[in-house]
Structures are given as C-alpha cells and as structure tokens.
Amino acid sequence: MTLQFSLVSAAPETVDSPCVVVGVYENGLLTSAAARIDGAAGGVIKRQVESGDINGKAGSVTVLFAPEGISAKRVLVVGLGAQKSFDAARFQKVNIEAARALGKLPLDNAASWLTELDVPGHDTAWRVRTAALAADYAAYRYTATVKPRDQGKPALTMLAFAAADDAHAGLDQARGIAEGVRFARELANLPPNICTPAYIAEQAQAFADAHDKVSCRVLDHVEMEKLGFGSLLAVGRGSANKPKLIALEYRGGAEGDKPYAFVGKGITFDTGGISLKPGPGMDEMKFDMGGAAGVLGGFVSAVKMGLPLNLVCVVPSAENMPDGDSYRPGDVLTSLSGQTIEVLNTDAEGRLILCDALTWTAQTFQPVSIIDAATLTGACVIALGKHASGLMSKHDDLAAELLAAGETTLDRAWRLPLWDDYQVQLESGFADMANIGGKSAGAITAGCFLSRFTDGQRWAHLDIAGTAWDEGRKGGSTGRPVALLAQWLIDRSEK
C-alpha cells in the first residue's frame, strides 16, 4: 500500500501527532523546527545534545517520548551531519532514515519538518517530493510470497510534510512517481515461477483495463514468428514459458502527436542458456527483467501524473533456459531488421531481444525519442558500481536531458562513449555482426550493438545492471530508473 501524503503549515510544537520529525546538525546546531520544539519543551533536545545522546551524525535517530509542553506524543530527532556540506543526497538519506525509524514505531501517522531544511539549488516543491519519495521507498515491504510480519502492530500509512500550499505540485508528482516505483519493485521482486512473460503481459493488460487513455497489445510467439522476430524468439526457444511482446500506449497528449517511447529488457529468468552462468548468485537473475519493470514503472508514473503527452512502453519478454531446442553459440540469427547476428555467447541475450523490440517500436510508432533500459552487462557494474546507471547515446541533447533528470531525482546516470571506434569489436566472419565484442569495453560494445538497430532514431540506452537491485539474500529491487524516466517525461511535458 502506497503511503498517503499531505502538507502541514502549523508550528511543530502545536501539532497533535503521534510523532513529529525534526533535525539537528553536527555540533549541536538545531534547525528552526527543532529549536521551537526545544523551547516549548524546556530544553529537552539541547540536554540530549549536551549529554552526547544526540550527536547530529547524518542519519542517526533519537526518539524522545512525550516531552511536556508540546502536543505531539513523540519527537524523532534526525542527525543531519555538517551544515556546510549539506546537499541533495544527504537530504534524501536523512529522509529515508527518518522513515525507517518511523516504520519501527507503533504509529500510523506522523509529521515531518525536514522539508524546511535548506538544500542548495532546490525549492520547496523539490524538497517535499524528494522527502515523500524517500519515505515511500523506506516504507515499501514485499509481502506477495511472505507471511505478514508484525501483525496487529499499527503501520505508518500517513505522513505530513511542513510546507506552504505552493508545494502541492511536488506532492502530486511524488504520488505518481511513488506508484510507478512500487509497481516496478513489486514486479521485479516476484519469483520467476510467478513473474513469467505471460504474467507481465497480464499485469500490463490489467493496468490498461483500469485506466482511461491506456491500451495494451500483446504479441505471442506465433504472431512474432510471422512478423520475423528471429532474434527475440531464438532467446526464448528453450523455455516452456513462451516469449511475449507487450506494448502499452498512453494517449495523454494531442491526437496526432508522435509519442515518446520506452523499451525495457524483460528476461524473467536468465540461466545464461547453453553458455550457462555459475550457480552461486543465479537466483538474482530473476531481476534480469529490471529494465522491463523500470520502463513499466515509468509508464505508470506518467499515467498517474496525467502528463499531457503520448507515450508507448514496449517490453520484449522471454526466459533464457538451456534445453534441447535452445539456441547455441555459433548460431546465426536473422533479426526483425533483416540484419544477421552470429551468437558467440547465449548469455548476451538481452541485446538480442531488445534489437527486435527497438526495430518494431520504431517502425510501428515513429516515436519522437526512444529510451531503452536494461540490466545488460556485468561490465557496467564493474565500471560504475551500484551508484550510477550507464548512459549511452549518439545524441548529445538527449543524453544531457537524461543526465539532468537523473541529477534532479538523485537517480543518477553517467555517460559512456558510443564512438564508432568500438564497432569493429562486433565484426563477424559469418554474419553482419556478432552479439558480443570481447572482454574490453563490454558495456559500450553492447550499446554499439543496439545502436545498429536505431538508425534514424533519437535514441538513448540505459544500462541498469548495477542499479536495478541490491545484492544479497535480503536484497531487492530498487525501482530504478523509474524516477529518472518520470522526471524526463515531466521535463518534456513542461516545454
């Protein structure tokens, strides 16, 4: 269930709430809201600072119970770190930690004054939106296949933020983006025996059925074979779960306006195929449809925000399994574009389903721009780690737009070169190209491969292999790059 958000303009000491949230910088410097609470409650926060119980370290939390002189039942004091270096990333972090702490308390609502903090370069609407998204991110719990924990305990369902009415736009955007992020996280977190290509298609159809201006079209393997999806179908050939091509359309703009397009890699489980992956960590390959989840989440956000534009979201979805009918290293595939591909490694399958989807999207919708997102290469994880998505495009203006959207949302990307110099690594003696380019520059050569199917298109590629999920047995989907994509669409709708 998505958190409900509202605004509050009253003084923090007067709000009758189960908990109010305020901040303290390092060296005991109180924010204005904390100072008001402290003054009304007889210096209760300053005494905790002087005793060392509150140190102001960024993300630290202290709960003060029922201080006399204020209306709230509790005060949650959040450490903000050094004031002189306080920035957007720190603001997001302290709001996440505040929400996590609230989630451990037996309460169903709270009010936060962290939105009053000064964040250089950002206005109140941004602060409210970022705080709300941080709180919703922290409040998310996966429960689809897990027995509910803490049954009977009140759960945080409502959070108010201190701000004037001019911040309502930020709150409205937060609600829409939060729904998209949750949609993406839930889809990606589902186990692969549930989240199959058919299941993704069902979820897309259900969303279309529930929303005006949205329609859904699903191509099955029979239709795709007639059309010539030779590359996509080869990847799914070894699985009992047949491939699907899912296309959602949102008509929020003027009739006749060309749409923007998202394309997302939807490999619902990736064994590597005949080029089998190592066993340890293979369970995480259920997240190999993180690109599909991300673009679907971005689509959901756009619909929920009611953005005045036209948008299509195309998801090629398949399962990459070893089988007697699986495609093999050495096979030559004929893609929908007519270009042939020599398969050197069946574990480089994401680009093989994306290339056909990119061709079909361009031919079918003639979009203004195409953005694809994919958990494409381990090389991108080596290059950028878990913090930034890899961005590749031959269009400097489009790349700049996406980088700016990432900075605004803190869902950041970093641009990698897509020079023609790298194309030579894809040369093949048996086909128009090979599906891998060797060990060097693996993320870039994957982008170069996709670029061969986007001639004449304003296109960018996001490699989210490092950012789509957190590793480990308790790791889960992050919902990235939903926020980046949503902001990019917001920016387009405001032009």
Secondary structure, DSSP 8 states (H G I E B T S, - for coil): ---EEEEE-S-GGG---S-EEEEE-GGG-B-HHHHHHHHHTTSHHHHHHHHTS----TT-EEEEE--TTSSSSEEEEEE---GGG--HHHHHHHHHHHHHHHHTSS-SEEEE-GGGS--TT--HHHHHHHHHHHHHHHH----TTS--SSTTS----EEEEE--GGGHHHHHHHHHHHHHHHHHHHHHHS-TTTS-HHHHHHHHHHHHHTSTTEEEEEE-HHHHHHHT-HHHHHHHTT-SS--EEEEEEEE-S-TT---EEEEE-EEEEE--TTS---STTGGGGGGGGHHHHHHHHHHHHHHHHT-SSEEEEEEEEEEE---TT---TT-EEE-TTS-EEE-S-TT--HHHHHHHHHHHHHHHH--S-EEEEE---HHHHHHHTTT-EEEEES-HHHHHHHHHHHHHHT--EEE----GGGGGGG--SSSSEES---STTHHHHHHHHHHTT-TTS-EEEEE-TTTSB--STT--B--TTHHHHHHHHHHHHT-
